[in-house]
Amino acid sequence: MAGEPGGVRGTVLAQLPRALYRVGLDSGHVITAHGTGDIHRNFVRILVGDRVVVRVSPVDVTRGRIIGRLEPGGRRQNGSEL
């Protein structure tokens, strides 16, 4: 799951309390993720239905970090370049 160096792509399925999101990955798995500091610092809004890039935790594969939001054309939109 965490094979991609920049992360895996998915879709936000639900917005949970405490700034958590339920994300369905393209591989079919569903994880719980939170936004990175860059996401919050740059006021990137993440809504249900948004396409995002997630870095999955190597310790617990049911958790991850949202490292960027994808624009409709598939380009990455976040506060900094990785």
C-alpha positions as a printed Julia matrix, in Angstrom:
82×3 Matrix{Float64}:
   0.0    0.0     0.0
   2.75   2.44    0.82
   4.73   1.58   -2.3
   4.48   4.99   -3.96
   7.21   7.34   -2.65
   4.89  10.36   -2.59
   1.94   8.43   -1.22
  -1.18   6.75   -2.55
  -4.23   8.39   -4.04
  -7.71   8.18   -2.63
 -11.05   9.9    -2.14
 -12.34  11.48    1.07
 -15.42   9.49    2.11
 -16.31  11.22    5.39
 -15.19  14.03    7.65
 -14.77  12.82   11.24
 -14.42  14.75   14.52
 -10.99  16.04   15.63
  -9.79  16.88   12.08
  -9.83  13.25   10.93
 -11.01  11.97    7.56
 -12.15   8.56    6.28
 -10.32   8.01    2.98
 -11.03   5.28    0.44
  -7.8    4.43   -1.37
  -7.68   3.5    -5.05
  -6.55   0.01   -3.99
  -9.91  -0.51   -2.25
  -8.72  -0.13    1.35
 -10.31   2.4     3.71
  -8.12   4.27    6.2
  -8.42   7.06    8.77
  -6.18  10.03    7.97
  -5.37  13.5     9.24
  -3.9   16.51    7.45
  -0.23  17.39    7.75
   0.99  20.67    9.21
   1.41  22.14    5.71
  -2.24  21.4     4.93
  -3.45  23.23    8.05
  -0.87  26.02    7.87
  -1.82  26.9     4.3
  -5.58  26.62    4.93
  -6.14  23.89    2.33
  -9.78  22.86    2.69
 -10.5   19.16    2.45
 -14.11  18.24    1.76
 -15.99  14.98    1.22
 -15.44  13.81   -2.35
 -12.02  15.47   -2.77
  -9.2   13.46   -4.33
  -6.17  13.42   -2.01
  -2.66  11.98   -1.74
  -2.14   9.99    1.47
   1.06   8.7     3.06
   0.14   5.46    4.85
   1.75   4.74    8.22
   4.24   1.84    8.1
   3.29   0.88   11.66
  -0.51   0.86   11.33
  -1.8    0.48    7.77
  -5.29   1.67    8.79
  -3.95   5.19    9.49
  -2.25   7.83    7.39
  -1.53  11.5     6.67
  -3.07  13.57    3.91
  -0.08  15.22    2.25
  -1.89  16.95   -0.59
  -5.16  17.54   -2.39
  -5.54  16.8    -6.09
  -7.14  19.29   -8.44
  -9.8   17.93  -10.83
  -7.19  17.58  -13.6
  -5.08  15.29  -11.4
  -2.47  17.91  -10.47
  -1.41  18.15   -6.86
  -2.46  21.17   -4.81
  -0.84  21.71   -1.43
   1.14  24.3     0.42
   4.62  23.13   -0.52
   6.38  21.03   -3.11
   7.56  17.59   -1.98
